[in-house]
Amino acid sequence: MEQLKPTEFAKTGMDVAMIWKNIWSQYLAFKRKSKGSTGKKGG
């Protein structure tokens, strides 16, 4: 099994963090959008 160099590991970690940040921001935007639309309908 190939061992990752510390720099490569850090790079992948950063990539994963970026992906998660992207997913999280999209999720928050979706939640905000859905909450706003339901609120408009209710109000």
Residue pairs with C-beta under 8 A, 6 or more apart in sequence:
4 12
